[in-house]
Amino acid sequence: MKNIIFNLSLILSLLCTLNCTAQNYHRQDPNADKFAGTWKWGSHINGLTLIMKKENDVQLLENGNDIFDLIIGFHKIYKNGVVTEDTTIFQDTNFIDKKRSIKGITDNNNPNLLVVFMPHKNKNIEIEILYIDSTHIKITDVRNTEGTRLILPGQTAPSSAIDIPNNIILTKQ
């Protein structure tokens, strides 16, 4: 009986050791490399510039153990000849500097699809970007992300308009 209890205790201790230790998750993303670079569409009248770079081993949560390879980036939008948004001045910073306006990862089921999250007009939007070839990418979908928006009395609701059109092809510079 003592041997059964000892063996059972040993097995339970071993299982707890294997299952109870903190797991580190690393999402490697070799497909993201092809999206790195400076991409442009349009002109200085109506246009979009995306500067994207890949960073490896990014810890998204300060107290988390999980690390990711991801695309970070910066954007500039021209509308009617006026720059309406510009974060490209921070292009020499890294994820940890918190100056980026783009975070993206490739879709697990489609290595040629990059899903990007970025702020736009005081809201967050999600953009799907399709890799066409080494000099072209295509924005296939732009949408507001779901979420709660608190608008206090006297404040105006943010515009639901998005200045980034769907179905545009950007060229690598």
VOLUMVO-174495 format. One record per atom (N, C-alpha, C): x, y negated, z; residue in three letters; residue number from 1; atom name. Coordinates in steps of 0.001 Angstrom, whole numbers, plus 500000, padded with zeros to 6 digits. Layout:
N
      c1      c2      c3    r    k   a
       X       Y       Z  ala  NUM  CA
...
//
This chain:
173
      c1      c2      c3    r    k   a
  500819  501186  500000  met    1   N
  500000  500000  500000  met    1  CA
  500870  498740  500000  met    1   C
  501972  498764  500763  lys    2   N
  502874  497620  500800  lys    2  CA
  503472  497363  499419  lys    2   C
  503790  498427  498678  asn    3   N
  504352  498263  497334  asn    3  CA
  503337  497625  496381  asn    3   C
  502066  497988  496511  ile    4   N
  501033  497415  495654  ile    4  CA
  500886  495924  495950  ile    4   C
  500843  495568  497220  ile    5   N
  500712  494168  497616  ile    5  CA
  501954  493388  497162  ile    5   C
  503127  493973  497347  phe    6   N
  504366  493308  496941  phe    6  CA
  504385  493087  495425  phe    6   C
  504060  494115  494659  asn    7   N
  504055  494007  493201  asn    7  CA
  502998  492994  492726  asn    7   C
  501833  493016  493350  leu    8   N
  500780  492073  492996  leu    8  CA
  501219  490638  493311  leu    8   C
  501844  490440  494448  ser    9   N
  502357  489119  494826  ser    9  CA
  503440  488663  493854  ser    9   C
  504302  489565  493464  leu   10   N
  505372  489243  492519  leu   10  CA
  504789  488846  491161  leu   10   C
  503808  489590  490690  ile   11   N
  503175  489283  489412  ile   11  CA
  502464  487936  489474  ile   11   C
  501724  487674  490546  leu   12   N
  501033  486397  490685  leu   12  CA
  502014  485230  490769  leu   12   C
  503102  485421  491467  ser   13   N
  504122  484368  491558  ser   13  CA
  504736  484085  490198  ser   13   C
  505012  485142  489454  leu   14   N
  505590  484981  488126  leu   14  CA
  504611  484277  487187  leu   14   C
  503340  484678  487224  leu   15   N
  502332  484037  486382  leu   15  CA
  502172  482568  486740  leu   15   C
  502165  482264  488000  cys   16   N
  502028  480869  488425  cys   16  CA
  503242  480059  487965  cys   16   C
  504426  480641  488062  thr   17   N
  505630  479947  487623  thr   17  CA
  505575  479663  486128  thr   17   C
  505110  480626  485358  leu   18   N
  505032  480448  483914  leu   18  CA
  503933  479471  483507  leu   18   C
  502803  479517  484175  asn   19   N
  501654  478711  483779  asn   19  CA
  501527  477391  484526  asn   19   C
  502151  477240  485666  cys   20   N
  501943  476049  486480  cys   20  CA
  503001  474976  486270  cys   20   C
  504055  475287  485527  thr   21   N
  505065  474270  485294  thr   21  CA
  504565  473291  484248  thr   21   C
  505043  472072  484328  ala   22   N
  504627  471040  483381  ala   22  CA
  505088  471413  481981  ala   22   C
  504191  471298  481050  gln   23   N
  504505  471614  479668  gln   23  CA
  504878  470330  478943  gln   23   C
  505947  470369  478175  asn   24   N
  506299  469250  477323  asn   24  CA
  505871  469588  475906  asn   24   C
  505130  468682  475306  tyr   25   N
  504651  468879  473947  tyr   25  CA
  505427  467938  473037  tyr   25   C
  505926  468448  471933  his   26   N
  506614  467611  470957  his   26  CA
  505951  467811  469609  his   26   C
  505277  466771  469129  arg   27   N
  504649  466845  467806  arg   27  CA
  505616  466278  466790  arg   27   C
  506330  467173  466130  gln   28   N
  507237  466745  465077  gln   28  CA
  506417  466449  463826  gln   28   C
  506862  465472  463054  asp   29   N
  506107  465062  461878  asp   29  CA
  507047  464762  460712  asp   29   C
  507617  465809  460115  pro   30   N
  508529  465572  458989  pro   30  CA
  507825  464975  457776  pro   30   C
  506508  465121  457683  asn   31   N
  505761  464569  456542  asn   31  CA
  505650  463049  456596  asn   31   C
  505881  462457  457750  ala   32   N
  505752  461003  457893  ala   32  CA
  506868  460249  457184  ala   32   C
  508002  460900  456962  asp   33   N
  509149  460221  456345  asp   33  CA
  508795  459550  455014  asp   33   C
  507959  460192  454228  lys   34   N
  507649  459663  452895  lys   34  CA
  506831  458369  452940  lys   34   C
  506252  458043  454080  phe   35   N
  505464  456817  454206  phe   35  CA
  506308  455622  454660  phe   35   C
  507544  455888  455083  ala   36   N
  508415  454806  455562  ala   36  CA
  508813  453896  454404  ala   36   C
  508827  452598  454653  gly   37   N
  509230  451629  453646  gly   37  CA
  508347  450401  453669  gly   37   C
  508602  449498  452740  thr   38   N
  507789  448302  452584  thr   38  CA
  506880  448510  451382  thr   38   C
  505578  448342  451601  trp   39   N
  504556  448593  450587  trp   39  CA
  503742  447322  450385  trp   39   C
  503452  446990  449105  lys   40   N
  502698  445762  448823  lys   40  CA
  501577  446023  447822  lys   40   C
  500497  445249  448014  trp   41   N
  499377  445210  447084  trp   41  CA
  498949  443766  446933  trp   41   C
  498529  443405  445727  gly   42   N
  497993  442069  445495  gly   42  CA
  499071  441028  445304  gly   42   C
  498757  439806  445750  ser   43   N
  499653  438666  445565  ser   43  CA
  499655  437830  446845  ser   43   C
  500241  436646  446735  his   44   N
  500228  435728  447880  his   44  CA
  498899  434988  447988  his   44   C
  497991  435234  447055  ile   45   N
  496645  434669  447140  ile   45  CA
  495763  435620  447958  ile   45   C
  495648  436859  447495  asn   46   N
  494943  437919  448214  asn   46  CA
  495834  439152  448160  asn   46   C
  496343  439545  449302  gly   47   N
  497271  440660  449294  gly   47  CA
  497499  441258  450666  gly   47   C
  498251  442344  450642  leu   48   N
  498560  443089  451860  leu   48  CA
  499981  443614  451761  leu   48   C
  500737  443452  452831  thr   49   N
  502070  444028  452950  thr   49  CA
  502090  444910  454187  thr   49   C
  502581  446129  454037  leu   50   N
  502790  447037  455156  leu   50  CA
  504270  447376  455225  leu   50   C
  504866  447192  456376  ile   51   N
  506243  447626  456614  ile   51  CA
  506156  448753  457635  ile   51   C
  506507  449958  457191  met   52   N
  506359  451130  458059  met   52  CA
  507695  451843  458206  met   52   C
  507950  452316  459421  lys   53   N
  509159  453098  459669  lys   53  CA
  508825  454245  460606  lys   53   C
  509595  455302  460471  lys   54   N
  509358  456472  461303  lys   54  CA
  510241  456392  462544  lys   54   C
  509639  456714  463665  glu   55   N
  510397  456835  464910  glu   55  CA
  510186  458234  465454  glu   55   C
  511269  458858  465853  asn   56   N
  511216  460200  466414  asn   56  CA
  511218  460133  467933  asn   56   C
  510622  461124  468545  asp   57   N
  510662  461313  469997  asp   57  CA
  510102  460121  470772  asp   57   C
  508941  459650  470357  val   58   N
  508277  458532  471027  val   58  CA
  507400  459072  472145  val   58   C
  507550  458509  473318  gln   59   N
  506710  458866  474459  gln   59  CA
  505570  457853  474497  gln   59   C
  504384  458290  474073  leu   60   N
  503242  457377  473968  leu   60  CA
  502770  456874  475326  leu   60   C
  502715  457756  476301  leu   61   N
  502278  457376  477643  leu   61  CA
  503498  457267  478540  leu   61   C
  503583  456172  479274  glu   62   N
  504773  455924  480096  glu   62  CA
  505044  457045  481095  glu   62   C
  504005  457635  481648  asn   63   N
  504189  458687  482642  asn   63  CA
  503965  460079  482063  asn   63   C
  503859  460180  480753  gly   64   N
  503569  461459  480131  gly   64  CA
  504827  462209  479738  gly   64   C
  504661  463509  479535  asn   65   N
  505766  464355  479110  asn   65  CA
  505758  464604  477611  asn   65   C
  504679  464265  476949  asp   66   N
  504530  464568  475533  asp   66  CA
  505239  463517  474684  asp   66   C
  505902  463999  473623  ile   67   N
  506585  463092  472710  ile   67  CA
  506130  463381  471285  ile   67   C
  506196  462349  470454  phe   68   N
  505675  462434  469106  phe   68  CA
  506651  461792  468131  phe   68   C
  506656  462304  466915  asp   69   N
  507258  461596  465792  asp   69  CA
  506104  460844  465151  asp   69   C
  506282  459554  464912  leu   70   N
  505183  458801  464339  leu   70  CA
  505680  457636  463508  leu   70   C
  504750  457101  462751  ile   71   N
  505015  455895  461964  ile   71  CA
  504600  454696  462812  ile   71   C
  505498  453723  462912  ile   72   N
  505118  452438  463485  ile   72  CA
  505290  451411  462376  ile   72   C
  504625  450292  462506  gly   73   N
  504769  449324  461439  gly   73  CA
  504187  447973  461750  gly   73   C
  504196  447159  460714  phe   74   N
  503844  445755  460812  phe   74  CA
  503109  445387  459530  phe   74   C
  502207  444419  459608  his   75   N
  501411  444081  458431  his   75  CA
  501291  442574  458246  his   75   C
  501004  442201  456993  lys   76   N
  500726  440806  456647  lys   76  CA
  499551  440822  455673  lys   76   C
  498562  439960  455943  ile   77   N
  497374  439864  455095  ile   77  CA
  497254  438441  454564  ile   77   C
  497063  438326  453251  tyr   78   N
  496790  437047  452595  tyr   78  CA
  495337  437043  452150  tyr   78   C
  494644  435958  452427  lys   79   N
  493263  435816  451963  lys   79  CA
  493082  434375  451496  lys   79   C
  492702  434214  450233  asn   80   N
  492515  432888  449631  asn   80  CA
  493747  431996  449789  asn   80   C
  494919  432602  449627  gly   81   N
  496167  431849  449691  gly   81  CA
  496669  431528  451081  gly   81   C
  495980  432038  452099  val   82   N
  496365  431763  453485  val   82  CA
  496754  433072  454167  val   82   C
  497840  433052  454922  val   83   N
  498225  434219  455712  val   83  CA
  497291  434267  456910  val   83   C
  496465  435317  456994  thr   84   N
  495503  435422  458095  thr   84  CA
  496026  436263  459249  thr   84   C
  496927  437176  458970  glu   85   N
  497564  437981  460013  glu   85  CA
  498987  438277  459568  glu   85   C
  499928  438207  460517  asp   86   N
  501321  438500  460179  asp   86  CA
  502075  439000  461398  asp   86   C
  502379  440262  461385  thr   87   N
  503229  440836  462439  thr   87  CA
  504581  441262  461874  thr   87   C
  504836  440956  460590  thr   88   N
  506090  441391  459962  thr   88  CA
  507314  440700  460566  thr   88   C
  507108  439615  461290  ile   89   N
  508241  438948  461944  ile   89  CA
  508872  439826  463022  ile   89   C
  508149  440876  463443  phe   90   N
  508664  441786  464467  phe   90  CA
  509221  443080  463879  phe   90   C
  509462  443120  462568  gln   91   N
  509843  444363  461917  gln   91  CA
  511138  444976  462424  gln   91   C
  511969  444211  463103  asp   92   N
  513219  444760  463632  asp   92  CA
  513069  445324  465043  asp   92   C
  511843  445408  465552  thr   93   N
  511619  445951  466882  thr   93  CA
  511252  447435  466787  thr   93   C
  511192  448080  467931  asn   94   N
  510867  449501  468014  asn   94  CA
  509570  449699  468790  asn   94   C
  509119  450933  468859  phe   95   N
  507867  451253  469548  phe   95  CA
  507866  450722  470975  phe   95   C
  508963  450910  471652  ile   96   N
  509052  450550  473073  ile   96  CA
  508904  449040  473292  ile   96   C
  509184  448230  472269  asp   97   N
  509078  446775  472392  asp   97  CA
  507630  446270  472366  asp   97   C
  506702  447143  471967  lys   98   N
  505259  446837  471943  lys   98  CA
  504908  445661  471029  lys   98   C
  505636  445494  469937  lys   99   N
  505361  444423  468977  lys   99  CA
  504722  444957  467696  lys   99   C
  504651  446274  467555  arg  100   N
  504117  446876  466334  arg  100  CA
  502619  446636  466234  arg  100   C
  502126  446632  465003  ser  101   N
  500685  446536  464810  ser  101  CA
  500138  447810  464172  ser  101   C
  501018  448730  463836  ile  102   N
  500609  449977  463192  ile  102  CA
  501170  451157  463973  ile  102   C
  500305  452134  464231  lys  103   N
  500726  453441  464739  lys  103  CA
  500071  454460  463829  lys  103   C
  500837  455451  463361  gly  104   N
  500243  456427  462468  gly  104  CA
  500898  457789  462552  gly  104   C
  500109  458808  462242  ile  105   N
  500594  460183  462148  ile  105  CA
  499961  460827  460918  ile  105   C
  500638  461822  460383  thr  106   N
  500047  462526  459259  thr  106  CA
  498994  463499  459766  thr  106   C
  498034  463754  458917  asp  107   N
  496944  464676  459228  asp  107  CA
  497503  466101  459253  asp  107   C
  497127  466881  460266  asn  108   N
  497617  468255  460370  asn  108  CA
  497218  469116  459184  asn  108   C
  496082  468821  458583  asn  109   N
  495583  469637  457476  asn  109  CA
  495986  469111  456104  asn  109   C
  496525  467900  456037  asn  110   N
  496921  467319  454766  asn  110  CA
  498208  466521  454967  asn  110   C
  499364  467078  454600  pro  111   N
  500642  466391  454828  pro  111  CA
  500810  465120  454010  pro  111   C
  499915  464861  453054  asn  112   N
  499987  463648  452238  asn  112  CA
  499017  462571  452703  asn  112   C
  498428  462756  453879  leu  113   N
  497471  461783  454413  leu  113  CA
  497992  461234  455735  leu  113   C
  498163  459931  455787  leu  114   N
  498596  459242  456999  leu  114  CA
  497391  458550  457607  leu  114   C
  497160  458774  458888  val  115   N
  496075  458109  459610  val  115  CA
  496716  457020  460468  val  115   C
  496298  455776  460210  val  116   N
  496908  454609  460843  val  116  CA
  495876  453909  461713  val  116   C
  496315  453462  462871  phe  117   N
  495492  452666  463780  phe  117  CA
  496153  451302  463913  phe  117   C
  495347  450241  463760  met  118   N
  495912  448897  463887  met  118  CA
  494853  447899  464336  met  118   C
  495287  446850  465041  pro  119   N
  494344  445790  465412  pro  119  CA
  494084  444893  464211  pro  119   C
  492852  444397  464124  his  120   N
  492473  443492  463023  his  120  CA
  491264  442687  463479  his  120   C
  491409  441372  463491  lys  121   N
  490322  440473  463889  lys  121  CA
  489739  440842  465255  lys  121   C
  490585  441018  466230  asn  122   N
  490187  441325  467611  asn  122  CA
  489411  442635  467753  asn  122   C
  489681  443573  466893  lys  123   N
  489105  444921  467018  lys  123  CA
  490145  445901  466491  lys  123   C
  489886  447167  466692  asn  124   N
  490799  448191  466192  asn  124  CA
  490178  448863  464983  asn  124   C
  490995  449061  463962  ile  125   N
  490513  449740  462773  ile  125  CA
  491361  450980  462524  ile  125   C
  490800  451881  461759  glu  126   N
  491491  453101  461355  glu  126  CA
  491586  453093  459837  glu  126   C
  492783  453391  459331  ile  127   N
  493029  453382  457890  ile  127  CA
  493576  454740  457489  ile  127   C
  493049  455296  456414  glu  128   N
  493608  456521  455847  glu  128  CA
  494394  456142  454606  glu  128   C
  495652  456594  454566  ile  129   N
  496548  456272  453460  ile  129  CA
  497014  457570  452823  ile  129   C
  496822  457677  451526  leu  130   N
  497189  458866  450770  leu  130  CA
  498512  458631  450053  leu  130   C
  499436  459569  450219  tyr  131   N
  500711  459520  449504  tyr  131  CA
  500475  460003  448080  tyr  131   C
  500807  459161  447096  ile  132   N
  500640  459532  445695  ile  132  CA
  501968  460045  445140  ile  132   C
  502999  459220  445233  asp  133   N
  504348  459609  444815  asp  133  CA
  505330  458706  445553  asp  133   C
  506609  458811  445219  ser  134   N
  507637  458096  445987  ser  134  CA
  507534  456577  445891  ser  134   C
  506717  456061  444971  thr  135   N
  506579  454605  444853  thr  135  CA
  505153  454100  445024  thr  135   C
  504200  455003  445318  his  136   N
  502807  454580  445440  his  136  CA
  502083  455298  446578  his  136   C
  501303  454517  447316  ile  137   N
  500375  455067  448301  ile  137  CA
  499022  454402  448062  ile  137   C
  497966  455037  448527  lys  138   N
  496624  454506  448284  lys  138  CA
  495846  454463  449582  lys  138   C
  495258  453322  449880  ile  139   N
  494351  453214  451024  ile  139  CA
  493012  453775  450574  ile  139   C
  492603  454887  451188  thr  140   N
  491378  455561  450765  thr  140  CA
  490196  455273  451672  thr  140   C
  490456  454816  452899  asp  141   N
  489355  454528  453812  asp  141  CA
  489809  453536  454867  asp  141   C
  488969  452574  455157  val  142   N
  489205  451595  456221  val  142  CA
  487907  451481  456999  val  142   C
  487989  451657  458319  arg  143   N
  486765  451593  459121  arg  143  CA
  487070  451103  460535  arg  143   C
  486034  450523  461138  asn  144   N
  486118  450158  462548  asn  144  CA
  486119  451431  463369  asn  144   C
  486920  451470  464419  thr  145   N
  486886  452621  465311  thr  145  CA
  485782  452420  466330  thr  145   C
  485235  453511  466775  glu  146   N
  484162  453454  467765  glu  146  CA
  484711  452929  469084  glu  146   C
  483873  452297  469835  gly  147   N
  484290  451812  471136  gly  147  CA
  483299  450804  471682  gly  147   C
  483484  450481  472926  thr  148   N
  482620  449525  473592  thr  148  CA
  483253  448147  473490  thr  148   C
  482450  447162  473163  arg  149   N
  482919  445791  473103  arg  149  CA
  482100  444960  474087  arg  149   C
  482788  444331  474994  leu  150   N
  482135  443501  475988  leu  150  CA
  482184  442050  475517  leu  150   C
  481035  441469  475317  ile  151   N
  480944  440073  474900  ile  151  CA
  480249  439313  476023  ile  151   C
  480995  438447  476659  leu  152   N
  480473  437681  477782  leu  152  CA
  479623  436515  477283  leu  152   C
  478732  436009  478123  pro  153   N
  477917  434858  477731  pro  153  CA
  478808  433696  477291  pro  153   C
  478456  433099  476175  gly  154   N
  479240  431993  475639  gly  154  CA
  480301  432426  474642  gly  154   C
  480600  433710  474578  gln  155   N
  481571  434212  473618  gln  155  CA
  480852  434641  472348  gln  155   C
  481549  434489  471236  thr  156   N
  480980  434968  469977  thr  156  CA
  481471  436379  469694  thr  156   C
  480598  437155  469106  ala  157   N
  480955  438528  468753  ala  157  CA
  481996  438501  467647  ala  157   C
  482981  439425  467720  pro  158   N
  483970  439470  466645  pro  158  CA
  483313  439871  465327  pro  158   C
  483867  439366  464256  ser  159   N
  483348  439685  462931  ser  159  CA
  483552  441167  462640  ser  159   C
  482587  441769  461990  ser  160   N
  482744  443173  461614  ser  160  CA
  483421  443297  460255  ser  160   C
  483706  442170  459605  ala  161   N
  484360  442191  458298  ala  161  CA
  485811  442658  458438  ala  161   C
  486268  443353  457425  ile  162   N
  487648  443823  457374  ile  162  CA
  488266  443282  456096  ile  162   C
  489439  442640  456209  asp  163   N
  490099  442027  455057  asp  163  CA
  490999  442987  454287  asp  163   C
  490915  444260  454571  ile  164   N
  491717  445262  453873  ile  164  CA
  490772  446108  453033  ile  164   C
  490882  446005  451719  pro  165   N
  489942  446748  450878  pro  165  CA
  490286  448241  450788  pro  165   C
  489264  449041  450492  asn  166   N
  489451  450466  450203  asn  166  CA
  489911  450639  448771  asn  166   C
  490462  451803  448511  asn  167   N
  490830  452211  447152  asn  167  CA
  491787  451257  446463  asn  167   C
  492799  450791  447209  ile  168   N
  493855  449989  446599  ile  168  CA
  495139  450798  446602  ile  168   C
  495963  450561  445623  ile  169   N
  497244  451253  445518  ile  169  CA
  498345  450261  445849  ile  169   C
  499178  450644  446815  leu  170   N
  500312  449812  447216  leu  170  CA
  501573  450369  446565  leu  170   C
  502481  449479  446218  thr  171   N
  503722  449858  445558  thr  171  CA
  504887  449644  446511  thr  171   C
  505807  450604  446516  lys  172   N
  506975  450520  447385  lys  172  CA
  507939  449472  446825  lys  172   C
  508414  448620  447701  gln  173   N
  509335  447539  447293  gln  173  CA
  510775  447957  447472  gln  173   C
//
